[in-house]
Amino acid sequence: MRFPWLAAIILTGCTGEANHLGNPLLWPVQAVTTGIENGLYSSRRGAVEIAVKSNFDEIIQEIAAGGGDKLSLAMDEARIPAQDRPARILQLQGDQPIYDANPGALVTALMVYGN
């Protein structure tokens, strides 16, 4: 065998035990699926950013008021389930001083709450 180290790498990647790299035979598939997932996440995050930044002042007021159309639009874009929204609004109200001057933090919070 010319490259014993290559055989060792391939065989250790195929063990049944836990490892952080996973099966090397699946790496190409994982690369493609990760790329697709990242693209979908980036697209959704972009839509949430547009919704938040274009209506930021109204959304901040709606958070304080307990809800509203612009906040609902941002939550729709973040795919926050309707049944979770009352609890999420309470969380946003509790952290409102963080979001008052930081639309990026609000976008991140909405993305974390979304599916």
Summary of the structure (lengths in Angstrom):
residues: 115
radius of gyration: 21.5
end to end distance: 49.7
largest distance: 72.2
contacts: 282
relative contact order: 0.11
helix: 77%
strand: 0%
